[in-house]
């Protein structure tokens, strides 16, 4: 039976779950993981599809209606279609995925058929050589093919995630913004966050929203049209544009007071806040015969553990573990 007890200690409604389904990735983005990669867990340490679906069922009983599948690279998981199908069958209203798009061209149609609603594609540059450098080996052409196939499969809303980095891709901000004149996509500029072992991408490399807004205002009339929708993004539109430009600025414009999410790591730990290592293990109880009531209780415990806000602030030396481990 569904209950409405998913409010946390700070009266925030928790109705969104982000699930990392693998810590493997076929790219090594310079601001996400170190060149040598990160520790990889054994496959037996990862949650199985059945375990993930069981947890989603518990989450849905506690009021979760929106799920995002991420990683690592979620499309590397061989049983992803079955997983999408099983999650959608639970009646999840909004089921989305975040992908680097390298394998999306062949997967977009099958994903839609399995029940996926929409897709976010990470693409930090539209320059082929630069893409190869930033991802340490990625092929931009394959990502564009993925974008085309996602459109063809009607995986709407289509969002493009861009992390602007000073001196690396910040000269392309207006090119990305111009895309919204022709395309009804959401371009989302995500503020660079400090990640362990990627220390040189620190606060000097971070391009703040005000700077991005100033650049984009040179393209045309550019106004805020939605202070905050259902997520952390502040959304703007260029006059006459079909698409939207969003800014997600966890550090310079902290949005914790609107946070509505929990994360589940690929190893089966609920992470109440991206920026806190305070996690709750659900894999061990699940593998030791925990009842549904116990799972519900662990979910509620995680909701109660959510801090009022993160402790990362400008110039703070705190770092996140690699995103592939916790799900970006
Ligand atoms: N492999 C998938 C992808 O590339 O979209 C999903 C995982 S990736 C970790 C999810 C998102 O996290 C990507 O959009 C990526 O740009 C973002 N991300 C990774 N490291 C980041 C950082 N240091 N600061 C801001 N965003 C980051």
Boltz pocket constraint, residues with backbone or C-beta under 6 A from the ligand:
constraints:
  - pocket:
      binder: B
      contacts: [[A, 25], [A, 31], [A, 32], [A, 70], [A, 71], [A, 72], [A, 73], [A, 74], [A, 98], [A, 99], [A, 100], [A, 120], [A, 121], [A, 122], [A, 161], [A, 162], [A, 163], [A, 190], [A, 191], [A, 192], [A, 193], [A, 194], [A, 195], [A, 323], [A, 324], [A, 327], [A, 328]]
      max_distance: 6.0
